[in-house]
Amino acid sequence: MDITPFIRELLFGHDCVILPELGGFIVNYSPARVDKITGTFFPPSRQVSFNRNLSHNDGLLIGKISESLKINYVDARRITAEFTSSARRKLDRGEKVLFDMIGVFSTNHEGNIQFEPDRSINYHLDSYGLDTFQLFPIEDYDVRKRILKRDHEPFAGNGSMRKIIRRAAIIIPLLAVLVAVPLKTNLFKTRIDSSTLNPLVTEEFEHNKKAVDEVEKKEESAPVTVAAPITEAPKPVAERAPSKPEVKPEVKISGGYYLITGSFKTQENAISQVNMLKKEGFNPEIYTTANGYFRVCAMVCTDMTIATDKKESIAKRYPGTWVSNKR
């Protein structure tokens, strides 16, 4: 019976397996290595060698055979002895004895047993699946030349850093100007009048106060036209529409300062702003000018300082509000 499969199985987990009356198989660990001449890479391995002086029975092999074949120890020992006797007879006749995937036994001219292991078998379990391979180095590749070349090359980052500094020197002053100009001037201050935000008010609002004031200079010599009061027939309480403020005729008040919140071409737009002012607690009035515009006066002040303070607060809600000594 061939017992080499039991020997191979034991070699994967033991460093020494003794075949009684013949010798012992010893497994030696070899780390990963590279053959620079052939360019071959070898994984970690455990190679088998043979020592004929280890011939005493340690019970390892016989116990393995007994356990695997489910036979008693005596029968397993008999099987082992028969295998060993058969191998020795072949060696005495000068024949070679092959232990499959372990190695080959032979005798020299002096009659001593020689063993040649099968180096294609790796008994290292952690190297399972790792084979030897060849990888030849790239021709004319010298690391030293590459290092020297890099040392003599100019630093690529110097040029880019100079560009960054040059751009920063141009951009930073421009940003500073863009920030400073709106803060110190009214360049970007909105001049949209709140009246234009009302859906009832169109672009009829008179933005240019100076143009209106120029027309008012002629009011002293020209008669002032006063809009007739707006009256409506009374309606039932459930159907009565909001009453429109009456356009009052001009009354001469000496030393008065008027807070004008808007000037409109149509009376409807002026009334719309009057209603908005009433909701905020003011008592506004509508006056007509010589050029036909309807001015909305939020309140009248007798002191210029008071008028200026009131104008600042009203202008937050109605941008474009101004103080005039004429209605």
Summary of the structure (lengths in Angstrom):
residues: 327
radius of gyration: 57.0
end to end distance: 131.8
largest distance: 153.6
contacts: 800
relative contact order: 0.09
helix: 36%
strand: 19%
